[in-house]
Amino acid sequence: GNKNLKAEESKGFELFGKLEFADHYCKVSAYKNKIENLIHWCRVTNYWRPENIGIAEISNLEVDLQMNFKTVTCGSSYLQTVAYDKTVNGDFYDKYLPFIPKSKYQVYWELKVNNLATKINYARVGKQYTTPDQLSEELVMPAYDLTDVEVSYLFKWKKIDVRIVGVVKNIFNENYELYKYMPQPGRNWQLNFNLNYKK
């Protein structure tokens, strides 16, 4: 959709550390990238078009924590993002990049008893700008919360492992968008059957 699109070039670094104790762990990661010709999708009338951003700087701080007990596993993760247009003399210098959440948080809890497992996952996604100029607060996508519940049962039938999984997504029927004017499903469910044959 854009014959003048240029390839991205980036320089960056990553630092991380992981602490393990028994069956638990905590991991902290930091990333920083300076990207030339960042490819970014933008809305043009009624379609999306890839465009280049001259220079962008994106930094992330990520923390992951997981604890494993006999029948219970629980964990959480947090991602903080700083993403700015750093194109010198550009129209949007030092503006936060659109469609990049400033934060993401997730926590989950899973219970396993014999062949039955139950998992609850909660996620909160921070607000997002939808225009590079950020002049209208009405066009800012607010933060939203999602909660999913999953129940699965595993049993053997001859040489086949059969796993039945039922999932209810967005159980509280949250009204949210991944992109502006593109609403996502409310409460919805799935039923899956997984078969694994072993000789």
RAPE-V219226 format. One record per run of one state. SS is the DSSP state (H for helix, E for strand, - for the rest). FROM is the first residue (numbers start at 1). TO is the last residue. If there is no record, write none. Layout:
BEGIN
ss->SS from->FROM to->TO
ss->SS from->FROM to->TO
END
This chain:
BEGIN
ss->- from->1 to->8
ss->E from->9 to->21
ss->- from->22 to->23
ss->E from->24 to->44
ss->- from->45 to->46
ss->E from->47 to->68
ss->- from->69 to->71
ss->E from->72 to->85
ss->- from->86 to->95
ss->E from->96 to->96
ss->- from->97 to->102
ss->E from->103 to->113
ss->- from->114 to->115
ss->E from->116 to->125
ss->- from->126 to->127
ss->E from->128 to->128
ss->- from->129 to->136
ss->H from->137 to->139
ss->- from->140 to->140
ss->E from->141 to->141
ss->- from->142 to->143
ss->E from->144 to->157
ss->- from->158 to->159
ss->E from->160 to->169
ss->- from->170 to->176
ss->E from->177 to->179
ss->- from->180 to->181
ss->E from->182 to->183
ss->- from->184 to->187
ss->E from->188 to->197
ss->- from->198 to->199
END
